[in-house]
Amino acid sequence: MELPEELPELNRAMVADLAASLSDEAVAGRAADELHEFVERVVVHWDEDAQGHWLSIEGNLLEMLRKSAPRELDAVRGDAIFANVGCGSRI
């Protein structure tokens, strides 16, 4: 499977925008309500080798990314970017 070259940059931009939105107290409550619609489960795992935690997030993450994406990243507005990598609407 071949991934688009700009996928890491798109992902970083979307995650940074989501983190900024969730850090703003004015929208934190509304954002939490919205996230409940998309995230079904968050599992925290301990990685003994790395001596740290990692999260597994399950749910409709594509829709969460679409809602949080900066407006200039039109690639996430349709299914094109994820259709190219075969993810569909569930990641």
C-alpha positions in Angstrom: 0.0 0.0 0.0 1.4 3.4 -1.0 0.6 6.3 1.3 0.5 9.9 0.1 3.8 11.7 0.8 2.1 14.6 2.6 0.1 12.3 5.0 2.5 12.9 8.0 2.3 16.6 7.7 -1.5 16.5 7.3 -1.8 14.3 10.4 0.5 16.6 12.4 -1.5 19.6 11.4 -4.8 18.0 12.3 -3.6 16.7 15.6 -2.1 20.1 16.5 -5.4 21.9 15.6 -7.4 19.4 17.6 -5.1 19.8 20.6 -5.3 23.6 20.4 -9.1 23.5 20.2 -9.4 21.2 23.2 -7.1 23.4 25.2 -9.3 26.5 24.8 -11.6 26.7 27.8 -14.3 28.4 25.8 -14.7 25.3 23.6 -13.6 22.5 25.9 -17.0 21.5 27.1 -18.6 21.6 23.6 -15.6 19.7 22.2 -15.9 17.0 24.8 -19.6 16.6 23.8 -18.6 16.3 20.1 -15.9 13.8 20.8 -18.3 11.5 22.6 -20.1 11.1 19.3 -16.9 9.8 17.6 -14.8 8.1 20.2 -16.1 4.7 21.3 -13.3 3.7 23.5 -9.8 4.8 24.7 -7.5 2.1 26.0 -4.3 3.0 27.8 -1.5 0.5 27.6 1.8 0.4 29.5 4.9 -0.3 27.4 7.4 -1.8 29.7 10.3 -1.5 27.2 9.7 2.2 26.6 8.7 2.8 30.2 5.7 4.9 29.0 2.0 4.7 28.1 0.4 4.6 24.7 -3.2 5.1 23.8 -5.5 3.1 21.5 -8.4 5.2 20.3 -11.4 3.4 18.7 -14.3 5.0 16.9 -15.1 7.1 13.9 -11.8 9.0 13.9 -12.2 10.0 10.3 -15.2 12.2 11.2 -13.3 13.6 14.2 -10.3 14.5 11.9 -12.7 16.1 9.4 -14.3 18.3 12.0 -10.9 19.3 13.5 -8.9 19.9 10.4 -7.7 23.4 9.5 -9.9 24.8 6.7 -6.9 25.0 4.3 -6.6 21.2 4.4 -9.4 20.5 2.0 -8.0 17.0 1.4 -9.7 15.8 4.5 -13.1 17.2 3.6 -13.9 14.4 1.2 -13.1 10.7 1.3 -10.2 11.0 -1.2 -7.2 11.0 1.2 -8.5 8.0 3.2 -9.9 6.2 0.2 -6.3 6.3 -1.3 -5.0 4.4 1.7 -8.0 2.1 2.1 -9.2 3.2 5.5 -12.8 4.0 4.7 -14.7 5.8 7.4 -13.4 3.8 10.3 -9.8 3.9 11.5 
